[in-house]
Amino acid sequence: MPEEQPKIAKKSPYAVQVEGGKNYVWCACGHSDNQPFCDGSHKGTGFSPVKYTAEKTEWVWFCGCKRTGSPPMCDGTHKTLD
């Protein structure tokens, strides 16, 4: 049986200005209405959100396709999707 895939929220990353020292919780299932962040929609899906702590205030790119090899950051995987 194939492993369940997360829902693709969008086929590009989310650019977010994060604040140094602040925690963010990235949606891994793709069902959150608060993309790219978790709103609890993963309950019952088998997916768990990923905690990200910003080291400094800067712009980062959170994965939107939910297929990244380096969660929660975009690694360009969305460019390979149909």
MMTF fields as JSON, N, C-alpha, C and O atoms, coordinates in Angstrom:
{
  "mmtfVersion": "1.0.0",
  "mmtfProducer": "UNKNOWN",
  "numBonds": 327,
  "numAtoms": 328,
  "numGroups": 82,
  "numChains": 1,
  "numModels": 1,
  "chainsPerModel": [1],
  "groupsPerChain": [82],
  "chainIdList": ["A"],
  "bondAtomList": [4, 2, 8, 6, 12, 10, 16, 14, 20, 18, 24, 22, 28, 26, 32, 30, 36, 34, 40, 38, 44, 42, 48, 46, 52, 50, 56, 54, 60, 58, 64, 62, 68, 66, 72, 70, 76, 74, 80, 78, 84, 82, 88, 86, 92, 90, 96, 94, 100, 98, 104, 102, 108, 106, 112, 110, 116, 114, 120, 118, 124, 122, 128, 126, 132, 130, 136, 134, 140, 138, 144, 142, 148, 146, 152, 150, 156, 154, 160, 158, 164, 162, 168, 166, 172, 170, 176, 174, 180, 178, 184, 182, 188, 186, 192, 190, 196, 194, 200, 198, 204, 202, 208, 206, 212, 210, 216, 214, 220, 218, 224, 222, 228, 226, 232, 230, 236, 234, 240, 238, 244, 242, 248, 246, 252, 250, 256, 254, 260, 258, 264, 262, 268, 266, 272, 270, 276, 274, 280, 278, 284, 282, 288, 286, 292, 290, 296, 294, 300, 298, 304, 302, 308, 306, 312, 310, 316, 314, 320, 318, 324, 322],
  "bondOrderList": [1, 1, 1, 1, 1, 1, 1, 1, 1, 1, 1, 1, 1, 1, 1, 1, 1, 1, 1, 1, 1, 1, 1, 1, 1, 1, 1, 1, 1, 1, 1, 1, 1, 1, 1, 1, 1, 1, 1, 1, 1, 1, 1, 1, 1, 1, 1, 1, 1, 1, 1, 1, 1, 1, 1, 1, 1, 1, 1, 1, 1, 1, 1, 1, 1, 1, 1, 1, 1, 1, 1, 1, 1, 1, 1, 1, 1, 1, 1, 1, 1],
  "groupList": [{"groupName": "MET", "atomNameList": ["N", "CA", "C", "O"], "elementList": ["N", "C", "C", "O"], "formalChargeList": [0, 0, 0, 0], "bondAtomList": [1, 0, 2, 1, 3, 2], "bondOrderList": [1, 1, 2], "singleLetterCode": "M", "chemCompType": "L-PEPTIDE LINKING"}, {"groupName": "PRO", "atomNameList": ["N", "CA", "C", "O"], "elementList": ["N", "C", "C", "O"], "formalChargeList": [0, 0, 0, 0], "bondAtomList": [1, 0, 2, 1, 3, 2], "bondOrderList": [1, 1, 2], "singleLetterCode": "P", "chemCompType": "L-PEPTIDE LINKING"}, {"groupName": "GLU", "atomNameList": ["N", "CA", "C", "O"], "elementList": ["N", "C", "C", "O"], "formalChargeList": [0, 0, 0, 0], "bondAtomList": [1, 0, 2, 1, 3, 2], "bondOrderList": [1, 1, 2], "singleLetterCode": "E", "chemCompType": "L-PEPTIDE LINKING"}, {"groupName": "GLN", "atomNameList": ["N", "CA", "C", "O"], "elementList": ["N", "C", "C", "O"], "formalChargeList": [0, 0, 0, 0], "bondAtomList": [1, 0, 2, 1, 3, 2], "bondOrderList": [1, 1, 2], "singleLetterCode": "Q", "chemCompType": "L-PEPTIDE LINKING"}, {"groupName": "LYS", "atomNameList": ["N", "CA", "C", "O"], "elementList": ["N", "C", "C", "O"], "formalChargeList": [0, 0, 0, 0], "bondAtomList": [1, 0, 2, 1, 3, 2], "bondOrderList": [1, 1, 2], "singleLetterCode": "K", "chemCompType": "L-PEPTIDE LINKING"}, {"groupName": "ILE", "atomNameList": ["N", "CA", "C", "O"], "elementList": ["N", "C", "C", "O"], "formalChargeList": [0, 0, 0, 0], "bondAtomList": [1, 0, 2, 1, 3, 2], "bondOrderList": [1, 1, 2], "singleLetterCode": "I", "chemCompType": "L-PEPTIDE LINKING"}, {"groupName": "ALA", "atomNameList": ["N", "CA", "C", "O"], "elementList": ["N", "C", "C", "O"], "formalChargeList": [0, 0, 0, 0], "bondAtomList": [1, 0, 2, 1, 3, 2], "bondOrderList": [1, 1, 2], "singleLetterCode": "A", "chemCompType": "L-PEPTIDE LINKING"}, {"groupName": "SER", "atomNameList": ["N", "CA", "C", "O"], "elementList": ["N", "C", "C", "O"], "formalChargeList": [0, 0, 0, 0], "bondAtomList": [1, 0, 2, 1, 3, 2], "bondOrderList": [1, 1, 2], "singleLetterCode": "S", "chemCompType": "L-PEPTIDE LINKING"}, {"groupName": "TYR", "atomNameList": ["N", "CA", "C", "O"], "elementList": ["N", "C", "C", "O"], "formalChargeList": [0, 0, 0, 0], "bondAtomList": [1, 0, 2, 1, 3, 2], "bondOrderList": [1, 1, 2], "singleLetterCode": "Y", "chemCompType": "L-PEPTIDE LINKING"}, {"groupName": "VAL", "atomNameList": ["N", "CA", "C", "O"], "elementList": ["N", "C", "C", "O"], "formalChargeList": [0, 0, 0, 0], "bondAtomList": [1, 0, 2, 1, 3, 2], "bondOrderList": [1, 1, 2], "singleLetterCode": "V", "chemCompType": "L-PEPTIDE LINKING"}, {"groupName": "GLY", "atomNameList": ["N", "CA", "C", "O"], "elementList": ["N", "C", "C", "O"], "formalChargeList": [0, 0, 0, 0], "bondAtomList": [1, 0, 2, 1, 3, 2], "bondOrderList": [1, 1, 2], "singleLetterCode": "G", "chemCompType": "PEPTIDE LINKING"}, {"groupName": "ASN", "atomNameList": ["N", "CA", "C", "O"], "elementList": ["N", "C", "C", "O"], "formalChargeList": [0, 0, 0, 0], "bondAtomList": [1, 0, 2, 1, 3, 2], "bondOrderList": [1, 1, 2], "singleLetterCode": "N", "chemCompType": "L-PEPTIDE LINKING"}, {"groupName": "TRP", "atomNameList": ["N", "CA", "C", "O"], "elementList": ["N", "C", "C", "O"], "formalChargeList": [0, 0, 0, 0], "bondAtomList": [1, 0, 2, 1, 3, 2], "bondOrderList": [1, 1, 2], "singleLetterCode": "W", "chemCompType": "L-PEPTIDE LINKING"}, {"groupName": "CYS", "atomNameList": ["N", "CA", "C", "O"], "elementList": ["N", "C", "C", "O"], "formalChargeList": [0, 0, 0, 0], "bondAtomList": [1, 0, 2, 1, 3, 2], "bondOrderList": [1, 1, 2], "singleLetterCode": "C", "chemCompType": "L-PEPTIDE LINKING"}, {"groupName": "HIS", "atomNameList": ["N", "CA", "C", "O"], "elementList": ["N", "C", "C", "O"], "formalChargeList": [0, 0, 0, 0], "bondAtomList": [1, 0, 2, 1, 3, 2], "bondOrderList": [1, 1, 2], "singleLetterCode": "H", "chemCompType": "L-PEPTIDE LINKING"}, {"groupName": "ASP", "atomNameList": ["N", "CA", "C", "O"], "elementList": ["N", "C", "C", "O"], "formalChargeList": [0, 0, 0, 0], "bondAtomList": [1, 0, 2, 1, 3, 2], "bondOrderList": [1, 1, 2], "singleLetterCode": "D", "chemCompType": "L-PEPTIDE LINKING"}, {"groupName": "PHE", "atomNameList": ["N", "CA", "C", "O"], "elementList": ["N", "C", "C", "O"], "formalChargeList": [0, 0, 0, 0], "bondAtomList": [1, 0, 2, 1, 3, 2], "bondOrderList": [1, 1, 2], "singleLetterCode": "F", "chemCompType": "L-PEPTIDE LINKING"}, {"groupName": "THR", "atomNameList": ["N", "CA", "C", "O"], "elementList": ["N", "C", "C", "O"], "formalChargeList": [0, 0, 0, 0], "bondAtomList": [1, 0, 2, 1, 3, 2], "bondOrderList": [1, 1, 2], "singleLetterCode": "T", "chemCompType": "L-PEPTIDE LINKING"}, {"groupName": "ARG", "atomNameList": ["N", "CA", "C", "O"], "elementList": ["N", "C", "C", "O"], "formalChargeList": [0, 0, 0, 0], "bondAtomList": [1, 0, 2, 1, 3, 2], "bondOrderList": [1, 1, 2], "singleLetterCode": "R", "chemCompType": "L-PEPTIDE LINKING"}, {"groupName": "LEU", "atomNameList": ["N", "CA", "C", "O"], "elementList": ["N", "C", "C", "O"], "formalChargeList": [0, 0, 0, 0], "bondAtomList": [1, 0, 2, 1, 3, 2], "bondOrderList": [1, 1, 2], "singleLetterCode": "L", "chemCompType": "L-PEPTIDE LINKING"}],
  "groupTypeList": [0, 1, 2, 2, 3, 1, 4, 5, 6, 4, 4, 7, 1, 8, 6, 9, 3, 9, 2, 10, 10, 4, 11, 8, 9, 12, 13, 6, 13, 10, 14, 7, 15, 11, 3, 1, 16, 13, 15, 10, 7, 14, 4, 10, 17, 10, 16, 7, 1, 9, 4, 8, 17, 6, 2, 4, 17, 2, 12, 9, 12, 16, 13, 10, 13, 4, 18, 17, 10, 7, 1, 1, 0, 13, 15, 10, 17, 14, 4, 17, 19, 15],
  "groupIdList": [1, 2, 3, 4, 5, 6, 7, 8, 9, 10, 11, 12, 13, 14, 15, 16, 17, 18, 19, 20, 21, 22, 23, 24, 25, 26, 27, 28, 29, 30, 31, 32, 33, 34, 35, 36, 37, 38, 39, 40, 41, 42, 43, 44, 45, 46, 47, 48, 49, 50, 51, 52, 53, 54, 55, 56, 57, 58, 59, 60, 61, 62, 63, 64, 65, 66, 67, 68, 69, 70, 71, 72, 73, 74, 75, 76, 77, 78, 79, 80, 81, 82],
  "secStructList": [7, 7, 7, 7, 7, 7, 7, 7, 1, 7, 1, 1, 7, 3, 3, 3, 3, 3, 7, 6, 6, 7, 3, 3, 3, 3, 7, 1, 1, 1, 7, 7, 1, 1, 6, 6, 5, 7, 7, 1, 6, 6, 6, 6, 6, 6, 7, 7, 7, 3, 3, 3, 3, 7, 1, 1, 1, 3, 3, 3, 3, 3, 7, 1, 1, 1, 7, 7, 1, 1, 6, 6, 5, 7, 7, 1, 4, 4, 4, 4, 7, 7],
  "xCoordList": [0.847, 0.0, 0.887, 1.765, 0.673, 1.527, 1.311, 0.219, 2.375, 2.303, 1.431, 1.499, 0.625, -0.237, 0.614, 1.591, 0.227, 0.931, 0.167, -1.063, 0.876, 0.182, -0.486, -0.083, -1.498, -2.18, -1.232, -0.579, -1.16, -0.339, -1.113, -2.17, -0.586, -1.243, -1.046, -1.989, 0.169, 0.469, 1.817, 2.668, 2.001, 3.213, 4.305, 4.976, 4.467, 5.55, 5.711, 4.809, 6.857, 7.066, 6.305, 5.858, 6.177, 5.603, 6.759, 7.515, 6.911, 7.937, 7.374, 6.322, 8.078, 7.611, 8.764, 9.875, 8.498, 9.515, 9.336, 8.342, 10.32, 10.264, 11.002, 11.866, 10.635, 11.223, 12.184, 11.81, 13.407, 14.423, 13.955, 13.403, 14.176, 13.802, 12.366, 11.991, 11.553, 10.148, 9.971, 10.668, 9.032, 8.713, 7.561, 6.618, 7.656, 6.62, 6.301, 7.178, 5.065, 4.669, 4.135, 3.038, 4.948, 4.651, 3.674, 3.824, 2.689, 1.706, 2.376, 2.909, 2.347, 2.936, 1.895, 2.245, 0.613, -0.434, -1.015, -1.542, -0.918, -1.455, -2.906, -3.449, -3.551, -4.978, -5.267, -6.425, -4.27, -4.481, -5.061, -4.687, -5.971, -6.504, -5.612, -5.896, -4.536, -3.621, -2.222, -1.226, -2.142, -0.868, 0.122, -0.271, 1.408, 1.998, 2.01, 2.714, 1.238, 1.281, 0.131, -0.916, 0.352, -0.605, -1.805, -1.655, -2.997, -4.209, -4.91, -6.048, -4.215, -4.79, -5.51, -6.025, -5.563, -6.288, -5.684, -6.335, -4.457, -3.785, -4.363, -4.079, -5.153, -5.673, -6.384, -7.312, -5.929, -6.512, -5.902, -6.346, -4.88, -4.285, -3.018, -2.625, -2.37, -1.091, 0.088, 1.236, -0.173, 0.889, 1.025, 0.061, 2.235, 2.497, 3.149, 3.997, 2.765, 3.393, 4.86, 5.289, 5.619, 7.053, 7.329, 6.982, 7.96, 8.317, 9.584, 10.545, 9.563, 10.72, 10.988, 10.085, 12.216, 12.598, 13.514, 14.571, 13.103, 13.888, 15.133, 15.038, 16.288, 17.537, 17.696, 18.287, 17.157, 17.236, 16.051, 15.36, 15.82, 14.745, 15.219, 16.209, 14.503, 14.886, 13.735, 12.757, 13.866, 12.902, 13.331, 14.5, 12.378, 12.629, 11.524, 10.489, 11.749, 10.789, 10.319, 11.034, 9.086, 8.483, 7.899, 7.317, 8.062, 7.549, 6.031, 5.328, 5.534, 4.099, 3.532, 2.344, 4.384, 3.896, 3.854, 3.242, 4.509, 4.54, 5.32, 5.175, 6.154, 6.952, 8.453, 9.259, 8.838, 10.256, 11.03, 10.477, 12.29, 13.153, 13.79, 14.468, 13.572, 14.153, 13.099, 13.217, 12.056, 10.977, 11.481, 12.339, 10.985, 9.829, 10.198, 9.327, 11.492, 11.929, 11.773, 11.868, 11.534, 11.45, 12.823, 13.838, 12.844, 14.097, 13.994, 14.872, 12.904, 12.734, 11.964, 11.758, 11.529, 10.803, 9.571, 9.187, 8.937, 7.723, 7.962, 7.021, 9.184, 9.504, 9.405, 9.357, 9.372, 9.322, 7.902, 7.69, 6.939, 5.564, 4.799, 5.076, 3.83, 3.003, 2.025, 1.242],
  "yCoordList": [-1.188, 0.0, 1.244, 1.37, 2.169, 3.355, 4.256, 4.318, 4.943, 5.861, 7.062, 7.569, 7.501, 8.655, 9.899, 10.152, 10.668, 11.898, 13.089, 13.064, 14.126, 15.317, 16.053, 15.917, 16.821, 17.659, 18.785, 19.393, 19.06, 20.172, 21.463, 21.688, 22.305, 23.571, 24.559, 25.239, 24.635, 25.42, 24.979, 24.487, 25.162, 24.674, 25.74, 25.921, 26.433, 27.398, 27.625, 27.312, 28.169, 28.368, 29.583, 30.445, 29.619, 30.767, 31.588, 31.095, 32.828, 33.722, 34.35, 34.989, 34.166, 34.658, 35.363, 34.836, 36.559, 37.217, 36.714, 37.015, 35.94, 35.366, 36.278, 37.067, 36.144, 36.956, 36.095, 35.02, 36.557, 35.81, 35.359, 36.151, 34.078, 33.508, 33.029, 32.389, 33.325, 32.926, 31.537, 31.18, 30.76, 29.438, 29.53, 30.3, 28.732, 28.626, 27.149, 26.303, 26.831, 25.431, 25.266, 25.715, 24.606, 24.427, 23.283, 22.207, 23.514, 22.492, 21.482, 21.852, 20.204, 19.143, 18.382, 17.681, 18.511, 17.723, 18.428, 17.777, 19.767, 20.536, 20.951, 21.608, 20.59, 20.88, 22.146, 22.556, 22.766, 23.949, 25.1, 25.308, 25.841, 27.067, 28.264, 29.383, 28.028, 29.086, 28.838, 29.013, 28.433, 28.098, 29.24, 30.402, 28.936, 27.6, 27.002, 26.025, 27.581, 27.163, 26.24, 26.223, 25.471, 24.481, 25.146, 26.114, 24.612, 25.045, 23.86, 23.979, 22.703, 21.519, 20.596, 19.56, 20.941, 20.135, 18.755, 17.892, 18.524, 17.236, 16.134, 14.96, 16.474, 15.458, 14.355, 14.615, 13.109, 11.968, 11.658, 10.726, 12.427, 12.213, 11.367, 10.824, 11.241, 10.547, 11.48, 11.045, 12.759, 13.75, 14.537, 14.697, 15.025, 15.864, 17.154, 17.128, 18.291, 19.559, 19.58, 18.786, 20.497, 20.612, 21.96, 23.012, 21.911, 23.139, 23.728, 23.014, 25.047, 25.775, 26.953, 27.741, 27.075, 28.211, 29.111, 28.681, 30.353, 31.308, 31.717, 32.112, 31.62, 32.011, 33.525, 34.098, 34.163, 35.625, 36.126, 35.346, 37.421, 38.024, 38.106, 38.772, 37.423, 37.36, 36.775, 36.277, 36.841, 36.197, 34.754, 34.481, 33.828, 32.414, 31.917, 32.567, 30.766, 30.199, 28.847, 27.849, 28.833, 27.591, 26.837, 27.437, 25.517, 24.671, 24.797, 24.749, 24.957, 25.018, 23.737, 23.457, 22.944, 21.711, 20.543, 19.514, 20.699, 19.683, 18.436, 17.399, 18.513, 17.366, 17.591, 16.772, 18.676, 19.003, 17.877, 17.137, 17.755, 16.793, 17.38, 16.673, 18.683, 19.35, 20.195, 21.417, 19.512, 20.252, 21.077, 20.601, 22.281, 22.859, 23.769, 24.422, 23.818, 24.767, 24.212, 23.006, 25.113, 24.751, 24.296, 24.928, 23.19, 22.718, 22.632, 22.075, 23.191, 23.198, 22.007, 21.914, 21.087, 19.905, 20.261, 19.509, 21.413, 21.803, 21.929, 21.813, 22.16, 22.282, 20.957, 20.934, 19.831, 18.511, 17.932, 16.84, 18.655, 18.153, 18.414, 19.38, 17.543, 17.727, 18.866, 19.174],
  "zCoordList": [0.0, 0.0, 0.0, 0.854, -0.946, -1.002, 0.217, 0.782, 0.6, 1.724, 1.352, 0.232, 2.291, 2.052, 1.797, 2.501, 0.778, 0.456, 1.03, 1.082, 1.459, 1.939, 0.775, -0.38, 1.104, 0.104, -0.311, 0.537, -1.599, -2.085, -1.824, -2.414, -0.944, -0.621, -1.772, -2.179, -2.289, -3.498, -4.042, -3.303, -5.349, -6.013, -6.059, -7.075, -4.948, -4.781, -3.281, -2.504, -2.874, -1.436, -0.904, -1.66, 0.406, 1.107, 1.664, 2.501, 1.217, 1.751, 3.025, 2.999, 4.131, 5.425, 6.123, 6.186, 6.648, 7.463, 8.887, 9.547, 9.353, 10.693, 11.67, 11.287, 12.936, 13.991, 14.805, 15.275, 14.97, 15.692, 17.064, 17.827, 17.382, 18.662, 18.751, 19.733, 17.745, 17.767, 17.15, 16.201, 17.695, 17.167, 16.171, 16.357, 15.115, 14.095, 13.935, 14.11, 13.608, 13.442, 12.024, 11.692, 11.197, 9.769, 9.543, 10.122, 8.714, 8.333, 7.405, 6.359, 7.793, 6.979, 6.169, 5.219, 6.532, 5.861, 4.637, 3.734, 4.608, 3.488, 3.643, 2.754, 4.741, 4.915, 5.725, 5.808, 6.313, 7.148, 6.337, 5.182, 6.945, 6.322, 6.634, 6.207, 7.38, 7.804, 7.229, 7.931, 5.955, 5.313, 5.409, 5.308, 5.602, 5.654, 7.057, 7.311, 7.96, 9.351, 9.727, 9.079, 10.791, 11.268, 11.943, 12.689, 11.669, 12.386, 13.045, 13.499, 13.096, 13.719, 12.754, 13.174, 11.465, 10.472, 10.253, 9.665, 10.711, 10.508, 11.379, 11.144, 12.363, 13.286, 12.51, 11.744, 12.722, 12.038, 10.681, 10.01, 10.253, 8.929, 8.958, 7.925, 10.114, 10.172, 9.98, 10.064, 9.724, 9.577, 10.87, 11.619, 11.123, 12.291, 11.824, 10.932, 12.416, 12.036, 12.459, 13.296, 11.871, 12.142, 12.8, 12.262, 13.976, 14.688, 14.079, 13.791, 13.889, 13.351, 14.282, 14.564, 14.756, 15.59, 14.771, 14.31, 14.595, 13.81, 14.599, 15.761, 13.963, 14.61, 14.617, 15.533, 13.58, 13.483, 12.679, 12.024, 12.73, 11.944, 10.501, 10.198, 9.612, 8.202, 7.39, 7.946, 6.077, 5.185, 4.969, 4.697, 5.089, 4.806, 3.888, 3.74, 3.275, 2.339, 2.834, 2.744, 3.366, 3.837, 2.645, 1.741, 2.656, 1.587, 1.485, 2.494, 0.262, 0.02, -0.556, -0.398, -1.234, -1.87, -0.895, -1.181, 0.269, 1.329, 0.943, 1.59, -0.111, -0.556, -0.355, -0.799, 0.299, 0.482, 1.162, 1.975, 0.828, 1.49, 2.738, 3.484, 2.972, 4.15, 4.868, 4.953, 5.387, 6.05, 7.236, 7.98, 7.433, 6.745, 5.58, 5.004, 5.225, 4.203, 2.787, 2.561, 1.851, 0.433, -0.056, 0.237, -0.807, -1.411, -2.926, -3.585, -3.481, -4.936, -5.478, -6.688, -4.612, -5.057, -5.875, -6.771, -5.578, -6.308, -7.814, -8.6, -8.214, -9.647, -10.386, -11.616, -9.632, -10.247, -10.276, -10.802, -9.716, -9.655, -10.943, -11.654, -11.24, -12.44, -12.239, -13.138]
}
